[in-house]
Structures are given as structure tokens and as C-alpha cells.
Amino acid sequence: MTRVARIKIIAVVVSTVASAGIGSLYASSVHGAPLANGAVVGAVFGGLVATFFTFLAPYLRHFPFALALLLKTLTLSVMMLIGLSTGVFLFGLSDHASHMDPNNLRLYWLEADWGIDVAFMLATAAASNFVVSMQELVGPWRFWQFLAGHYHRPQREERIFLFLDLVGSTAAAERLGPERFHALLQRLVREVEDEVSEYRGSIDRYIGDAIIVTWQRSRGAEDARCLRCVFAVQRRIAARAPWFQNAYDFTPRYRGGCHVGPVITGEVGSDRKEILFLGDTVNTAARLEEAAKQYDRDLLVSGDLLATLELPTELEAQSLGPFTPRGRRQAIELYAIEPRQAAHTALS
């Protein structure tokens, strides 16, 4: 099971348990019902909502934002009805405590005062929808950092940056046209995002067809995640190459540049807030990606980066000598990272 799949399952379980706790407190305080009754209703509703947002809602990204929002709202409303109806059917009402009696549903929806229950569940669903929508708009990492206010004051950090660039994109864009090229990029980004998440990276931004990925130094260096991520992306894209070739007459491939160093990280903007990374480290990583094109290599890294991690046995580093990035006076040691021949043959 992949790390992404484990995270999704854990998220559903945690959300279900948390909803059970909230439901039990609500039922006890508002209706004086047993804690177990509210826990069941909360677990049913919370489990359905968490499952929907984790496994089904991502498919709505293909729809326009307003339509996706409407579909989410309708789905959450149905889940609310299922959650409330389950509790009423199983446990009855305060003045009609008949268990598993279909007549409970008629009494509740036609005669009981259910407005406060519906309002509470709608508010819970709306909050969940807001959190998920914001994460989709600004990215999960950025959303939670904004919420915590971690970078309200600029912070000095050691970070790893990886620039990924799509090989042959200019010719492909000219041949495919803007609409089809955009569709191609959208599909590629989904593939890359999954691997970045698997290797615990965060996508900083998209610049045209380029993708900027970042890690805190310790997280990206551990088990050489920042390097292994690149070749995981390549394997994933290569496995789907026949589909891309058939759909777009284009076989995509990414190359990259990776560097580590200090940056100042902080919020900027007022009308549109953004978390910005400032420093020579980001520029150097971009120059390494540019050099990868010149050297015709899939991945170039700095000696500084190699010094922070242990190279996996399936990868090897080839020294290319000193390299002075454009706009920088001091040279850095340049290395090309490639799969070892035996590992490369086994993975092909």
C-alpha cells in the first residue's frame, strides 16, 4: 500500500472517530440522548463525508468550480439525511423511543422539530467543504501554514528545492495548440502530484510547464526522498507513455535540478496572500535545471545536496566538475544522478 493510500485511509478513520465524539456530545447536550446514540449518527455522517472528500470529490476537479461546489453541496445534503435518518430509525425519538421502527422516520421528518439538527449538520458539512476547497485552491501545505500563522513573521529555514521541467514542451505546445496542451499538462500534473505526495514533498508552484517542489531539508534528505522522487515520476510517466502517445502524439519526460540551502520563508501580499521563499537557493536550483538541458541529463544536483544525504544503492552520482550558475559568483560542484545500470534494467 502506498503512503498516499495509507494517509487517505487514516484520514477517513480519524474523521469518523472525531465525528462520533462530536455527535455524542451534541446528542447529549441538545437532546439529552445517550452518548452512544449520538456517536452512531456522528460516525455514519462523518464517515460518509470523509470517504466522499477523500476518494470521490477529487474527481469533481474536472468540473467547473461552481458546478463542483453545487454537486458537493447536494451530496453532503444527501449524506446529512442518511446520517439523521439512521439515528432516528435505530434509536427512535425522545417521546417515541422505539428501536428500528420505520415509523420513527415519519414522526421525525413530519412532526418533530428537526431544524436545529439539520442546521448543525449543514454547518459541519459546510466547514468540511470550506477546508477541502481551500486546500484545493492554495494547496494543503499552504492552507495549514496560513491557518497556523507559522510564516506570518518571516522564518529562516534550510530547504531542498527541485525544479522539474517538461522536455520538448515548446514544440508540443505549438503542435497541440493551447487547449490540448493545457489538457496534457493537467493530466501530467496529476501524475506528478501523486509521486510528490508519496515522497513527502510539497508543490510550491507551477510556472508554465515547470513544477517547483520543496522539502524541509531533513525530510527531503531522509532516505534521499528528493532524488528518488524524480525517478519515481519518470517511471510513472514512462509507464503511461503509450496512453500519452496515443492521446497527444507526445511521449512526456521530465528533467530536473535539485539544490539545498538557506531561504527566508514568509507571507507576502494583502489582496492575495502567498508564502514566498527568498534566497539564492531557489535560483540555484532553477539554474541546475537549465544546466540539465545543456548537459542532456535527467537530474543534476549540487555537491551541497549530496553532502546532506546518503545516496541510495540504486542511484549513482557522476561528477561534472565545478559549475557557476548564471547570476552567481561562486562555483558549486555539479553532479549528474542516474539509476545504476542493473537497477535501471530491472525497472525498465
N, C-alpha and C positions, 0 to 999 in steps of 0.2 A: 504493500500500500504506500502510495506517495505521501510526502509530507503535506501537500495541499489537501489531499483527501482526508488525512487524519485531522487536520485543522478544521475542515468542514464538519466532520462528524462530532468532534469535540464541541464546536460552536453550537450545534443543534442540541447536544446533551446538556450543556451548561445553560442555554436559553430555556430549555424545557424545565430544568430544575429550578431556575430562578423564577420562572413564571408560576410554577407550582407554589413557591413560597409567597409570591405577591398575591396569588389567588386566595390562598388560605387566610392571609391577613385581611384581605378585602372582605371575604365572606364572613369572617368572624366579627369584624368591626362594623360593617354596614348592615348585615342581615342577622347577626348572632348565630350563624350556622356553624357546624363543626368544622374544624380546620381541614379535615380530610376532604370534605365536600368541595371546598374552595380550591384545594390543592389539585384535585382531579380536573376541575374545569380549567384552572390555570395551566396545567400541564398539557391538556389537549389543545387549548388555544395557542399557547406558547410554542409547543412542538410543531404544530401546523405552520405557524408564522415563520419559525426559524427554518424549517425544511423548505418552505416556499422561497424565502430570501436567499438561502444558501445554494439550493440546487436548481430552482426553476426560474427565479427572477432574472438571473444573468442572461437568459435567452431573450428577455424583453429589450435588451440593449440594441437589438436590431430595429426596434420600432422608434418612431419619433418620441421625444421626451414626454410631450403632453399625452400621447396615446399610451405610452408605457405607464405613466402615472395613473391614468384612468383605469387601466387593466389591473394595476396593483391595488388600487382602492377597491374595485369590485371584488377582487379575490379575497382581500382582507375582510371585507364585509361578509362574504360567504363563510369564511373561517370563524368570524365572530358568532354568526348564527349557529354554526356547528358546535362551537365551544359552549355557548349558553344552553343550547338545546340538550346537549349531552348531560350537563349538570342537572337540569330540570328533570329530564327523563329518569336519570339514575336515582336522584335523591328527593325529588318532589319539591313542594313549596312549604313555607313555614306553617301555613294553615291547611296544607294538604300533603302531609309527609308520606306519600305513597311511593314506594320504590319501584322503578322500572314500569311505570304506568304511562301509556301513551296519552292518557287524559291530562297528564301534567302539562304537556306542551300546549294544549288548547287553553287551559286555565291561565298559563303564564302569558302567552302571547296575546290573548284576547281580553283578559280581565285583570291581570296583575300590573303593577307599576314597574315596568322594566326599563324605563328611561334612564335611570342612573346607572344601571348595569351596562347598557349599550353605550352610554357616554364614556364610561370608564374604559371599556374595551376599545372603543374607537380612538380614544386619546392614546392608549398604549400602542395601538397599531399605527397611528399617525407618527408617534415618536420613533417607532422602529423604521417606518418608511422614510422619515426625515434623515435618520442616521445613515441608512443604506444609500439613499440618493446623494447625500453629501459626500460619502466615501467614493461614489462613482464619479462625481464631478471633480473633486480635488485629489482623490487618491486616499486609501486607508491610512497610510503613514502620515500624510499631511493633516488629515482631518483630526486625528487623535493628538497630534502635536499642537495644532491650533487650539483644540479644546483644553489641553493641559496648560497651554501658555508657556511651553518649555522654551520656545525661542522668542518670546516677547522681548527679552533682553538678549542681545547677540551672545553666542557661545563660541568659544574656540574648541574645535574638535579635530581629531585625526580621522580622516575618511579615505575610503577607496572609491575611485571613480572609474567606470567602464563606459567607453563610447562605442556603440555598435552602429555600423553603417551598412546599408544595403548595397551590395556590389551590383553595378550595372543599372542602377536605378534611373539615371538620366535618360538613357536610351529607352528603357522600358516605359517611362512616363511619356516620352514623345510618341512612342508607338501605340500605347494603350489609350492615351487620352486621359484627361483629369478624372473623369468619373470612374472608369475602370481601374485606373492606377490607385485611386483612393480606396476602392473596394479591396484591391490587392493588399495595400498597406494595413487596412483594418483587419484582414484575416491574419496577416503576418504578426501584427502586434499582439493579437490574442494568443498566438503560439508562443511568442517570446515572453509575454506576461506570466504564463504558467510556469515556465522554467525559472524565471527570475524569482518568483514566489517560492518555488521549490528550493532554491539555493539562498533564501532568506535575504534577498536584495530588495531595494525599493526603486521604482522607476521615478527619476527626478522629473524628466520632461521628455517631450518629443520635439525634435527640430527637423521638420521635413520628414525624410525617411530615416533619420538618425534617432537612436534611442540612448538616453543617458541613464545609467544605473548607478546606484551608490549603496555602500555599506559603511557602517561603523567599522573602523579598522579591525578590531578584534573579531567581529562577526564575519567579515568577509575573508579574513586571513585563515580563520579556523577551517581546517580540512581543505584549504585552498578553494573555498567556495567561489570566489570571484573569478578564478580561472576555469574551474570545472563547469561553471555556468555557461561560459562561452561555447564550450564544446557540446554541452547538453543542448543548447539552442541549435547548433549546427546539425547534430544528429536528428533532432526533432524535425527541423525543416527539410533535411535530406530524406527522411522517411516519407514526407508528404510531397516530395518533389514531383512525382508523376501527376498528382492532382493539380498542382500549380501549373505544370507544363500543359496539361490538358485544358485547364480553365483560362489561363492567361498567356499561354505560349511563352512562359518565362520560368526559369529554374532559379529560385532565390538562394542567396548565400550572404551571410553576414561576416564582416571582419571587424576587428576591434583593437582598441588601445586602452591600457589599464595602468593606473598610477596611484600612489598613496601619498598623503601628506596632510599638512595642517590647512584648515579652512576656517573662516568665520561664518557661522550659520545664524541667520536671524530673519525676522519678519520684515517685509518691506511693503509699502503701499497702504492706501486707505480705502479707496473705492474698490480695489481688487487686491486683497492681501495675498502674499506669496512668501514662502520660505525660500530664501536665496542662499546659495553657497558662494562665497567670495574667496579668491586666493589663486595663487599660481598653480596649485594642484589641479584644479579643474581645467585650466588652459593647457597644462602639460599633457593631461590625458587626451584632450582633443587633438593635440599635435601628434601624439603617438598613433592615434587612429589614422591621421593623414599620412603618416610615415608608413603605415601598414600597406597603403596603396602603392607607395613608391617602391617598397621592398617586395611587394607581391606576397605578403604573408597574411595569415588569418588572424594572428594575435601578436601584438608587440606590447611588451611591458618594460617598466623601468627596473633598474637594479635595486632601487629603494623598495619597490614592491616585493621583489623576490626575497629580499633580506627579512621581510616580515612574516614569511610563511614557509612551510615545508612543502616542497614540490611533490605532488603525488607520483607514485611509481609509473602510472600510465601516461605521464607527460614528461617531456624533456625540454630543456632550455638551451638555446643556441645563442652565444654571444655575438652581437653585431658591432661591438665596439662603442666608442663614445658617440653621442648624438646631442646636438644642440638644438632644442626646439625653437621654432620661429618666435621671436619676441623675448627670448631668454638668453642671458649671457653665459650662464654656467652650463656646461655639458652634463649629461647623465649617461649612465651605462644602459645600452639598449639590448634587449633580448627578444628573440622570437620563441614563442611557446608552441609546441606541436605535440600531437599524440605520438608515443613511441610506436614504432612500426608494427610490433606484434599486437599491441592494443588496438591500433588503427585498423589492422586487418581483421581482428576479431569483431570490431564494432561495425565494419562495413557490410 
